[in-house]
């Protein structure tokens, strides 16, 4: 007689300790700065994510804040997943963009001025599917958070 295969529910992915994640972010920013931008960025192409440096204005301090983030190219727009190492609080860069949506990004071919906005529900569904891919691993990480993970769209800006 054949045995029925028992399918166990998918486990939530394991994350490294918070101190490790924060140290990795600091090292990435430091490597970018020490190399004067020669190391640390990656272009997005053919559905693969790239790495950019986002420069926002601090919502409380007014100081420039920088974050190295993965992005997906969607035509002339760049798409970001507003995660905080999958920790529950929203990332500071997202809160800064909500307060002041004008920002700058460093990408492999230079600096660009952008305007940020949160994707509407229809856009979010389409972009989430592209980012998630066939493995659906993004869904598993998103389950670690108590809120929906925002998708941020950076659109080219021509005026200062």
N, CA and C atoms as a LAMMPS dump frame, in Angstrom:
ITEM: TIMESTEP
0
ITEM: NUMBER OF ATOMS
480
ITEM: BOX BOUNDS ff ff ff
-5.0000000000000000e+02 5.0000000000000000e+02
-5.0000000000000000e+02 5.0000000000000000e+02
-5.0000000000000000e+02 5.0000000000000000e+02
ITEM: ATOMS id mol type element x y z
1 1 1 N 0.839 -1.184 0
2 1 2 C 0 0 0
3 1 3 C 0.884 1.248 0
4 2 1 N 0.456 2.252 -0.73
5 2 2 C 1.197 3.499 -0.778
6 2 3 C 0.965 4.345 0.462
7 3 1 N 1.986 5.048 0.846
8 3 2 C 1.855 5.944 1.998
9 3 3 C 1.593 7.352 1.503
10 4 1 N 0.699 8.011 2.207
11 4 2 C 0.472 9.417 1.882
12 4 3 C 1.646 10.217 2.424
13 5 1 N 2.104 11.106 1.598
14 5 2 C 3.215 11.964 2.016
15 5 3 C 2.659 13.097 2.863
16 6 1 N 3.225 13.314 4.022
17 6 2 C 2.8 14.396 4.909
18 6 3 C 3.557 15.65 4.504
19 7 1 N 2.816 16.688 4.211
20 7 2 C 3.427 17.957 3.834
21 7 3 C 3.391 18.875 5.046
22 8 1 N 4.569 19.252 5.483
23 8 2 C 4.648 20.15 6.64
24 8 3 C 4.49 21.582 6.165
25 9 1 N 3.892 22.425 7.012
26 9 2 C 3.759 23.835 6.629
27 9 3 C 5.148 24.47 6.497
28 10 1 N 5.217 25.439 5.596
29 10 2 C 6.487 26.13 5.39
30 10 3 C 6.892 26.87 6.642
31 11 1 N 8.128 26.704 6.998
32 11 2 C 8.65 27.42 8.163
33 11 3 C 9.05 28.832 7.754
34 12 1 N 8.928 29.723 8.716
35 12 2 C 9.398 31.084 8.48
36 12 3 C 10.916 31.035 8.353
37 13 1 N 11.477 31.838 7.477
38 13 2 C 12.93 31.83 7.325
39 13 3 C 13.618 32.321 8.601
40 14 1 N 14.802 31.823 8.816
41 14 2 C 15.58 32.275 9.972
42 14 3 C 16.377 33.5 9.563
43 15 1 N 16.417 34.459 10.449
44 15 2 C 17.159 35.685 10.194
45 15 3 C 18.397 35.727 11.08
46 16 1 N 19.463 36.37 10.614
47 16 2 C 20.624 36.536 11.48
48 16 3 C 20.28 37.489 12.626
49 17 1 N 21.075 37.499 13.674
50 17 2 C 20.821 38.447 14.776
51 17 3 C 20.848 39.887 14.268
52 18 1 N 20.069 40.736 14.91
53 18 2 C 19.942 42.141 14.489
54 18 3 C 21.299 42.837 14.433
55 19 1 N 22.175 42.585 15.405
56 19 2 C 23.479 43.243 15.432
57 19 3 C 24.281 42.885 14.168
58 20 1 N 24.132 41.664 13.689
59 20 2 C 24.847 41.226 12.49
60 20 3 C 24.324 41.968 11.259
61 21 1 N 23.009 42.06 11.154
62 21 2 C 22.396 42.766 10.028
63 21 3 C 22.84 44.223 10.009
64 22 1 N 22.788 44.878 11.161
65 22 2 C 23.176 46.293 11.229
66 22 3 C 24.663 46.477 10.902
67 23 1 N 25.502 45.543 11.355
68 23 2 C 26.936 45.621 11.055
69 23 3 C 27.18 45.456 9.558
70 24 1 N 26.441 44.535 8.928
71 24 2 C 26.592 44.336 7.478
72 24 3 C 26.21 45.602 6.716
73 25 1 N 25.117 46.244 7.142
74 25 2 C 24.712 47.498 6.487
75 25 3 C 25.805 48.555 6.633
76 26 1 N 26.348 48.689 7.841
77 26 2 C 27.398 49.687 8.094
78 26 3 C 28.638 49.388 7.245
79 27 1 N 28.997 48.113 7.126
80 27 2 C 30.154 47.738 6.319
81 27 3 C 29.918 48.051 4.841
82 28 1 N 28.71 47.827 4.354
83 28 2 C 28.394 48.117 2.95
84 28 3 C 28.535 49.621 2.684
85 29 1 N 27.938 50.431 3.581
86 29 2 C 28.056 51.889 3.416
87 29 3 C 29.517 52.33 3.497
88 30 1 N 30.264 51.737 4.44
89 30 2 C 31.666 52.088 4.61
90 30 3 C 32.507 51.722 3.401
91 31 1 N 32.275 50.536 2.846
92 31 2 C 32.996 50.096 1.66
93 31 3 C 32.718 51.033 0.492
94 32 1 N 31.469 51.426 0.349
95 32 2 C 31.105 52.367 -0.714
96 32 3 C 31.85 53.687 -0.526
97 33 1 N 31.847 54.203 0.694
98 33 2 C 32.509 55.488 0.968
99 33 3 C 34.019 55.393 0.792
100 34 1 N 34.638 54.356 1.353
101 34 2 C 36.092 54.208 1.252
102 34 3 C 36.554 54.035 -0.188
103 35 1 N 35.75 53.382 -1.003
104 35 2 C 36.124 53.174 -2.404
105 35 3 C 35.71 54.347 -3.28
106 36 1 N 35.151 55.37 -2.655
107 36 2 C 34.664 56.551 -3.368
108 36 3 C 33.669 56.166 -4.458
109 37 1 N 32.787 55.209 -4.116
110 37 2 C 31.717 54.814 -5.02
111 37 3 C 32.09 53.775 -6.062
112 38 1 N 33.332 53.301 -6.052
113 38 2 C 33.742 52.303 -7.05
114 38 3 C 33.231 50.907 -6.712
115 39 1 N 32.966 50.647 -5.415
116 39 2 C 32.487 49.33 -4.97
117 39 3 C 31.195 49.537 -4.195
118 40 1 N 30.2 48.702 -4.467
119 40 2 C 28.991 48.737 -3.651
120 40 3 C 27.698 48.922 -4.411
121 41 1 N 27.769 49.421 -5.643
122 41 2 C 26.555 49.582 -6.446
123 41 3 C 26.493 48.479 -7.492
124 42 1 N 25.27 48.173 -7.917
125 42 2 C 25.078 47.157 -8.948
126 42 3 C 23.85 47.555 -9.754
127 43 1 N 23.949 47.486 -11.063
128 43 2 C 22.824 47.816 -11.918
129 43 3 C 21.775 46.707 -11.925
130 44 1 N 20.532 47.096 -12.053
131 44 2 C 19.431 46.131 -12.151
132 44 3 C 19.161 45.876 -13.625
133 45 1 N 19.037 44.603 -13.997
134 45 2 C 18.783 44.266 -15.405
135 45 3 C 18.097 42.917 -15.504
136 46 1 N 17.28 42.767 -16.524
137 46 2 C 16.634 41.488 -16.838
138 46 3 C 15.951 40.85 -15.632
139 47 1 N 15.235 41.649 -14.866
140 47 2 C 14.499 41.114 -13.726
141 47 3 C 15.34 40.848 -12.491
142 48 1 N 16.637 41.091 -12.56
143 48 2 C 17.511 40.903 -11.399
144 48 3 C 17.625 42.227 -10.652
145 49 1 N 17.712 42.127 -9.353
146 49 2 C 17.812 43.343 -8.557
147 49 3 C 19.223 43.91 -8.61
148 50 1 N 19.287 45.214 -8.408
149 50 2 C 20.554 45.913 -8.321
150 50 3 C 20.683 46.519 -6.935
151 51 1 N 21.73 47.295 -6.74
152 51 2 C 21.95 47.991 -5.469
153 51 3 C 22.172 49.463 -5.782
154 52 1 N 21.473 50.327 -5.068
155 52 2 C 21.63 51.77 -5.198
156 52 3 C 21.89 52.37 -3.817
157 53 1 N 22.335 53.621 -3.827
158 53 2 C 22.459 54.36 -2.57
159 53 3 C 21.407 55.45 -2.59
160 54 1 N 20.486 55.382 -1.637
161 54 2 C 19.408 56.358 -1.515
162 54 3 C 19.831 57.451 -0.547
163 55 1 N 19.632 58.707 -0.968
164 55 2 C 19.941 59.853 -0.109
165 55 3 C 18.643 60.607 0.164
166 56 1 N 18.21 60.569 1.415
167 56 2 C 16.991 61.248 1.824
168 56 3 C 17.352 62.389 2.758
169 57 1 N 16.353 63.214 3.091
170 57 2 C 16.515 64.248 4.097
171 57 3 C 15.82 63.769 5.357
172 58 1 N 16.548 63.792 6.468
173 58 2 C 15.983 63.347 7.739
174 58 3 C 14.742 64.143 8.097
175 59 1 N 13.672 63.459 8.452
176 59 2 C 12.398 64.125 8.729
177 59 3 C 12.457 64.977 9.979
178 60 1 N 13.331 64.668 10.907
179 60 2 C 13.452 65.467 12.139
180 60 3 C 14.697 66.347 12.127
181 61 1 N 15.803 65.791 11.659
182 61 2 C 17.075 66.514 11.715
183 61 3 C 17.278 67.458 10.543
184 62 1 N 16.725 67.103 9.372
185 62 2 C 16.988 67.862 8.158
186 62 3 C 18.329 67.497 7.535
187 63 1 N 19.067 66.566 8.155
188 63 2 C 20.372 66.135 7.647
189 63 3 C 20.204 65.093 6.546
190 64 1 N 21.21 65.012 5.694
191 64 2 C 21.177 63.977 4.661
192 64 3 C 21.393 62.609 5.308
193 65 1 N 20.584 61.659 4.91
194 65 2 C 20.676 60.272 5.381
195 65 3 C 20.892 59.374 4.175
196 66 1 N 21.708 58.342 4.349
197 66 2 C 22.027 57.455 3.234
198 66 3 C 21.732 56.007 3.597
199 67 1 N 21.255 55.247 2.619
200 67 2 C 21.008 53.82 2.805
201 67 3 C 21.34 53.098 1.507
202 68 1 N 21.974 51.951 1.624
203 68 2 C 22.247 51.089 0.483
204 68 3 C 21.077 50.122 0.386
205 69 1 N 20.41 50.095 -0.776
206 69 2 C 19.183 49.308 -0.922
207 69 3 C 19.165 48.536 -2.23
208 70 1 N 18.513 47.397 -2.196
209 70 2 C 18.263 46.647 -3.412
210 70 3 C 17.101 47.275 -4.152
211 71 1 N 17.133 47.219 -5.479
212 71 2 C 16.045 47.789 -6.274
213 71 3 C 15.826 46.964 -7.524
214 72 1 N 14.648 47.153 -8.075
215 72 2 C 14.271 46.529 -9.341
216 72 3 C 13.94 47.652 -10.309
217 73 1 N 14.394 47.543 -11.532
218 73 2 C 14.079 48.543 -12.557
219 73 3 C 12.724 48.207 -13.159
220 74 1 N 11.855 49.212 -13.274
221 74 2 C 10.543 49.049 -13.894
222 74 3 C 10.374 50.185 -14.885
223 75 1 N 10.899 49.99 -16.083
224 75 2 C 10.941 51.083 -17.053
225 75 3 C 11.886 52.147 -16.504
226 76 1 N 11.468 53.43 -16.517
227 76 2 C 12.326 54.475 -15.975
228 76 3 C 12.272 54.557 -14.438
229 77 1 N 11.397 53.788 -13.831
230 77 2 C 11.22 53.834 -12.378
231 77 3 C 12.083 52.789 -11.691
232 78 1 N 12.436 53.088 -10.437
233 78 2 C 13.145 52.128 -9.592
234 78 3 C 12.194 51.726 -8.471
235 79 1 N 12.19 50.453 -8.141
236 79 2 C 11.245 49.903 -7.176
237 79 3 C 12.009 49.364 -5.968
238 80 1 N 11.569 49.782 -4.779
239 80 2 C 12.195 49.357 -3.522
240 80 3 C 11.178 48.627 -2.657
241 81 1 N 11.643 47.656 -1.896
242 81 2 C 10.812 46.987 -0.899
243 81 3 C 11.167 47.632 0.434
244 82 1 N 10.178 48.195 1.105
245 82 2 C 10.427 48.936 2.354
246 82 3 C 10.523 47.981 3.536
247 83 1 N 11.644 47.303 3.605
248 83 2 C 11.88 46.389 4.713
249 83 3 C 12.969 46.974 5.603
250 84 1 N 13.034 46.488 6.779
251 84 2 C 14.017 46.948 7.755
252 84 3 C 14.75 45.707 8.245
253 85 1 N 15.364 44.995 7.301
254 85 2 C 15.967 43.721 7.643
255 85 3 C 14.902 42.744 8.117
256 86 1 N 13.692 42.959 7.647
257 86 2 C 12.487 42.204 8.001
258 86 3 C 12.094 42.384 9.452
259 87 1 N 12.694 43.345 10.138
260 87 2 C 12.233 43.688 11.481
261 87 3 C 10.9 44.433 11.338
262 88 1 N 10.157 44.512 12.419
263 88 2 C 8.815 45.062 12.336
264 88 3 C 8.744 46.572 12.099
265 89 1 N 9.581 47.385 12.731
266 89 2 C 9.432 48.823 12.48
267 89 3 C 9.702 49.17 11.017
268 90 1 N 9.066 50.233 10.559
269 90 2 C 9.331 50.709 9.199
270 90 3 C 10.764 51.244 9.139
271 91 1 N 11.425 51.098 8.002
272 91 2 C 12.781 51.643 7.89
273 91 3 C 12.752 53.171 7.946
274 92 1 N 13.791 53.744 8.534
275 92 2 C 13.865 55.207 8.665
276 92 3 C 13.818 55.879 7.297
277 93 1 N 14.446 55.267 6.297
278 93 2 C 14.447 55.893 4.971
279 93 3 C 13.03 56.019 4.42
280 94 1 N 12.158 55.055 4.718
281 94 2 C 10.765 55.14 4.262
282 94 3 C 10.054 56.297 4.96
283 95 1 N 10.231 56.409 6.251
284 95 2 C 9.594 57.502 6.997
285 95 3 C 10.092 58.853 6.492
286 96 1 N 11.38 58.93 6.157
287 96 2 C 11.928 60.172 5.594
288 96 3 C 11.299 60.49 4.241
289 97 1 N 11.11 59.469 3.405
290 97 2 C 10.501 59.697 2.089
291 97 3 C 9.028 60.082 2.198
292 98 1 N 8.328 59.532 3.171
293 98 2 C 6.933 59.91 3.372
294 98 3 C 6.849 61.381 3.76
295 99 1 N 7.768 61.828 4.616
296 99 2 C 7.778 63.229 5.055
297 99 3 C 8.25 64.174 3.947
298 100 1 N 9.24 63.757 3.183
299 100 2 C 9.785 64.579 2.104
300 100 3 C 10.138 63.653 0.929
301 101 1 N 9.24 63.522 -0.049
302 101 2 C 9.415 62.527 -1.12
303 101 3 C 10.529 62.813 -2.123
304 102 1 N 11.126 63.967 -2.073
305 102 2 C 12.224 64.249 -3.004
306 102 3 C 13.509 63.658 -2.439
307 103 1 N 14.244 62.978 -3.3
308 103 2 C 15.475 62.33 -2.864
309 103 3 C 16.437 62.248 -4.04
310 104 1 N 17.599 61.707 -3.772
311 104 2 C 18.591 61.446 -4.811
312 104 3 C 19.06 60.007 -4.65
313 105 1 N 19.427 59.4 -5.753
314 105 2 C 19.988 58.056 -5.708
315 105 3 C 21.293 58.035 -6.484
316 106 1 N 22.226 57.263 -5.975
317 106 2 C 23.445 56.961 -6.718
318 106 3 C 23.242 55.569 -7.294
319 107 1 N 23.347 55.475 -8.607
320 107 2 C 23.283 54.199 -9.306
321 107 3 C 24.571 54.042 -10.086
322 108 1 N 24.739 52.905 -10.696
323 108 2 C 25.994 52.568 -11.37
324 108 3 C 26.427 53.621 -12.387
325 109 1 N 25.457 54.317 -13.021
326 109 2 C 25.812 55.312 -14.04
327 109 3 C 25.7 56.753 -13.556
328 110 1 N 25.651 56.975 -12.25
329 110 2 C 25.667 58.338 -11.719
330 110 3 C 24.515 58.632 -10.779
331 111 1 N 24.403 59.905 -10.433
332 111 2 C 23.359 60.338 -9.501
333 111 3 C 22.094 60.726 -10.262
334 112 1 N 20.955 60.417 -9.667
335 112 2 C 19.659 60.803 -10.239
336 112 3 C 18.807 61.442 -9.154
337 113 1 N 18.023 62.428 -9.57
338 113 2 C 17.026 63.013 -8.674
339 113 3 C 15.721 62.265 -8.88
340 114 1 N 15.063 61.926 -7.774
341 114 2 C 13.834 61.131 -7.856
342 114 3 C 12.759 61.698 -6.944
343 115 1 N 11.533 61.333 -7.261
344 115 2 C 10.383 61.601 -6.399
345 115 3 C 9.834 60.239 -5.981
346 116 1 N 9.596 60.076 -4.699
347 116 2 C 9.16 58.785 -4.169
348 116 3 C 7.666 58.784 -3.895
349 117 1 N 7.075 57.61 -4.054
350 117 2 C 5.685 57.414 -3.672
351 117 3 C 5.478 55.94 -3.362
352 118 1 N 4.447 55.68 -2.565
353 118 2 C 4.074 54.307 -2.241
354 118 3 C 3.224 53.777 -3.4
355 119 1 N 3.488 52.546 -3.806
356 119 2 C 2.717 51.941 -4.899
357 119 3 C 1.258 51.786 -4.487
358 120 1 N 0.353 52.068 -5.429
359 120 2 C -1.073 51.827 -5.157
360 120 3 C -1.302 50.312 -5.149
361 121 1 N -2.454 49.845 -4.659
362 121 2 C -2.673 48.395 -4.521
363 121 3 C -2.471 47.59 -5.805
364 122 1 N -2.908 48.122 -6.937
365 122 2 C -2.749 47.397 -8.207
366 122 3 C -1.273 47.289 -8.595
367 123 1 N -0.556 48.42 -8.497
368 123 2 C 0.875 48.417 -8.802
369 123 3 C 1.622 47.49 -7.847
370 124 1 N 1.252 47.561 -6.572
371 124 2 C 1.922 46.748 -5.557
372 124 3 C 1.804 45.268 -5.891
373 125 1 N 0.609 44.834 -6.263
374 125 2 C 0.399 43.419 -6.589
375 125 3 C 1.284 43.005 -7.772
376 126 1 N 1.34 43.83 -8.802
377 126 2 C 2.153 43.513 -9.986
378 126 3 C 3.638 43.483 -9.645
379 127 1 N 4.098 44.5 -8.914
380 127 2 C 5.523 44.595 -8.585
381 127 3 C 5.929 43.532 -7.567
382 128 1 N 5.052 43.253 -6.6
383 128 2 C 5.35 42.227 -5.602
384 128 3 C 5.547 40.874 -6.307
385 129 1 N 4.698 40.58 -7.282
386 129 2 C 4.828 39.326 -8.031
387 129 3 C 6.161 39.265 -8.768
388 130 1 N 6.577 40.378 -9.348
389 130 2 C 7.882 40.418 -10.045
390 130 3 C 9.032 40.227 -9.077
391 131 1 N 8.955 40.898 -7.921
392 131 2 C 10.014 40.801 -6.93
393 131 3 C 10.056 39.42 -6.276
394 132 1 N 8.897 38.847 -6.07
395 132 2 C 8.76 37.575 -5.372
396 132 3 C 9.304 36.414 -6.193
397 133 1 N 9.045 36.433 -7.485
398 133 2 C 9.526 35.374 -8.355
399 133 3 C 8.866 34.035 -8.075
400 134 1 N 9.31 33.019 -8.787
401 134 2 C 8.672 31.704 -8.655
402 134 3 C 8.893 31.054 -7.287
403 135 1 N 9.964 31.404 -6.592
404 135 2 C 10.241 30.77 -5.292
405 135 3 C 9.326 31.294 -4.178
406 136 1 N 8.733 32.46 -4.4
407 136 2 C 7.843 33.095 -3.423
408 136 3 C 8.525 33.318 -2.075
409 137 1 N 9.841 33.452 -2.08
410 137 2 C 10.569 33.636 -0.819
411 137 3 C 10.244 34.974 -0.155
412 138 1 N 9.915 35.968 -0.951
413 138 2 C 9.568 37.267 -0.385
414 138 3 C 8.333 37.15 0.51
415 139 1 N 7.37 36.333 0.105
416 139 2 C 6.177 36.117 0.927
417 139 3 C 6.544 35.57 2.297
418 140 1 N 7.489 34.617 2.322
419 140 2 C 7.876 34.009 3.597
420 140 3 C 8.511 35.04 4.524
421 141 1 N 9.354 35.902 3.985
422 141 2 C 9.98 36.942 4.819
423 141 3 C 8.955 37.974 5.267
424 142 1 N 8.04 38.318 4.376
425 142 2 C 7.021 39.324 4.717
426 142 3 C 6.149 38.845 5.871
427 143 1 N 5.983 37.54 6.029
428 143 2 C 5.181 37.006 7.132
429 143 3 C 5.815 37.264 8.496
430 144 1 N 7.078 37.642 8.512
431 144 2 C 7.757 37.941 9.775
432 144 3 C 7.322 39.293 10.345
433 145 1 N 6.69 40.117 9.519
434 145 2 C 6.285 41.458 9.935
435 145 3 C 4.799 41.493 10.266
436 146 1 N 4.418 42.388 11.164
437 146 2 C 3.008 42.487 11.555
438 146 3 C 2.21 43.386 10.621
439 147 1 N 2.868 44.027 9.681
440 147 2 C 2.189 44.943 8.753
441 147 3 C 2.583 44.611 7.324
442 148 1 N 1.788 45.097 6.4
443 148 2 C 2.115 44.889 4.997
444 148 3 C 3.389 45.666 4.662
445 149 1 N 4.254 45.032 3.903
446 149 2 C 5.503 45.668 3.496
447 149 3 C 5.233 46.557 2.29
448 150 1 N 5.54 47.822 2.433
449 150 2 C 5.281 48.787 1.356
450 150 3 C 6.252 48.59 0.193
451 151 1 N 5.752 48.876 -0.988
452 151 2 C 6.584 48.941 -2.19
453 151 3 C 6.692 50.419 -2.534
454 152 1 N 7.916 50.902 -2.672
455 152 2 C 8.173 52.315 -2.952
456 152 3 C 8.636 52.449 -4.394
457 153 1 N 8.054 53.399 -5.083
458 153 2 C 8.428 53.676 -6.468
459 153 3 C 9.174 55.006 -6.506
460 154 1 N 10.356 54.975 -7.103
461 154 2 C 11.158 56.189 -7.306
462 154 3 C 11.051 56.565 -8.773
463 155 1 N 10.468 57.731 -9.021
464 155 2 C 10.28 58.187 -10.398
465 155 3 C 11.262 59.315 -10.694
466 156 1 N 11.767 59.363 -11.931
467 156 2 C 12.701 60.437 -12.289
468 156 3 C 12.077 61.813 -12.063
469 157 1 N 12.9 62.729 -11.592
470 157 2 C 12.454 64.096 -11.328
471 157 3 C 13.374 65.019 -12.103
472 158 1 N 12.79 65.969 -12.821
473 158 2 C 13.621 66.865 -13.631
474 158 3 C 13.846 68.211 -12.959
475 159 1 N 12.919 68.632 -12.12
476 159 2 C 13.06 69.926 -11.444
477 159 3 C 13.702 69.729 -10.082
478 160 1 N 14.447 70.729 -9.64
479 160 2 C 15.145 70.647 -8.345
480 160 3 C 14.224 70.505 -7.171
